[in-house]
């Protein structure tokens, strides 16, 4: 006789459906993804799964929980000395998706739901790759404000986040293929190659670095061979990526980077690469507001003041108002001083350590904790990775799935 479900169990199932909907719409619509994930949070609170998720994460991932809480606490505390409290409140409001991690962990502790989630994620990202292919072939004439176009085919994600999203997915597919056999194994590997290749068709330099680091990580973890063979495979992978850059749209961007480095050696800020000026402004902002920095939301005020003091700085336009320094370490320094850098570095270290020590061969999602931590840190060297929609939402989903795969299964299924 079929057991009749309670109201909370119906709500929990609805929450899982909303989580899958958020995952499916993630590459295409910010609004639809946010609404679905917000609905999932509401369902989790009503069903009690959110509280269970908090207890599970605190019990099984104590160090990571403490590191997360310490880092997130800096946002409201930093308002006490912020140069722009209103901007700081806006920044805090954009961190809401991190609150979903305990719920995602709890929902995906059920292996069947976790497998469904992985398939939905692959379908959504695969469909977006087809959309990007249509852009590249000129079938789709979509041009987005984030730089997505025919010559930079990155769909609705945009070139700044495309490398992280598809770099993590390519690495995950490569790992997943080692757990499969026959045609499924090779089909998954071909999809991983397509995902990585699509990154080199775009012009996001941070994405090249992300996929390069993740590929080297996967070669190091998955090749069961002697050290010299791992080094040889890693060197070959680096050569292949350099060749891909030589023929792709990223060649021009890499040349610009090299020219800007040469200009900086001569003390020249007047070039097309604004990041040097933004990084300098972040360091100078902290130096002028020691020891705590400019507070949450205060960077743009300090950067404009520093621009008046140093007219040679270039932020990307005469009337531009820089919202961030395009670097998570410098951003933490400018906002909260050395304490902010320390807590950010601690979070990254604990995050990667927790994922690195797990058994990657247990199941497909077991690698996701380490991959997301590494990817966010690498992209964070050139972008505010933790505070952008696409990297943040994807990391919330994948970190939750990875932590769920590591922990014990629940006693009963919803």
C-alpha positions, 0 to 999 in steps of 0.5 A: 500500500502506497504511503500517503505523503504529508504536507511537508513532504509535498513541499519538500518535493516542490522545493526539489523541482524548483531547485532543478528549474533554477539549475536548468534556467541558470545559463539563460535567465538571471530572473528565472533562476533567482525566482526558482532558487528563492522559491526553493529557499521558501519551500526549504524553510516551510518543510524544515529541510533548511534547518536540517541542512544547517545541522548537517553542514555544521556537524559534518563540515565544521571547519568550512562552516566556521570559515564561511561564517567568519568571512560573511560576517565581514560584510555587515560589520564592514558597514560600521566604517564604510565610506558608502553605507548604501552601496554596502547594503546593496552588496550585502543584498547580492550575497543572498544565494550563499544562504542556499548552500545548506538547503542544497546539501540537504536536498541532494543528500538523496542519491537519486535526487543528486543524480537527477540534479546532475543530469538537469545541470548537464542538459542546461549547460549543453543547451547553452553550448548549442546556443553559443555554437549558433552565435559562432556560426551566425545563426543567432545574432544575439549581442549582450552588454557583457560582451557576448557576440558572434566573435565572442560566443558566450550566450547570456553568461558573458565572457567574464564568467563563461570560463569559470562555468564551463571550465568547472563543467569540463573538469567535472565531465572529465572526472565523471568519464572515469566512472563510466564505461564504453561509449558513455565514457567517450561521449562524456569526454568529447563533451568535456573537450567541446566545453573547454574548446568553447572557452577558447573561442571566447575572449575572456582571459580569466577563463583561459587561466581557470580552464588551464589550472583545472585541467592540470588539477584533473591530470594530476588527480586522475592519472595513476602514474609516476611523477615524470609521466604526470609532468609530461602530460601536464606539459603537453596540455599546456602546449595544446592550450597555447596553440589554441590561444594562438588561433582563437579570438583570445590571441589579441587579448593576450597580446594586449595583456603583454603590452600592458605588462611592458607598459607597467614596467615603465610606470605607464598607467595610460594603457587599455588595461584598466586592472593595473590602475584598479589594483593600485587604487585598492592598495592605495585605498587601504593605505589611506584608511589604515588599518580597517580599509574603506569598509563594505561598499566604500571602494568606489568612493576611495577610487574616485578620490585616488583618481583625483590625486593621480590623474594618470590612472585609467579605470576604463573610461573618463566617467567610469565609477569603479565598483570593484578592483577586479581582484578578490584579494585586493578587494578584501584588503581595500574593504576590511584590511589585512583581516579581510585578506586573512579570512578570505585566504582561510576560507579558500584554503579550508574549502580546497583542503576539504575537497582535496582530501575527499575520495574523488572516486566515490561518485561523480559529484565528489570532486565538486568541492575542490573544483569550485574552490579552485575555480573561484580563487583563480577567477578571483585573481581577475574578477570579483568571482564571489559576488558575480551572479553566474559564478556565485549561483553555480558554486552554490549548486555545485558546492552543495552537491559535492558536500552532499555526496561526501556526507552520509545519506539521510535515514529516510527519503522524501 
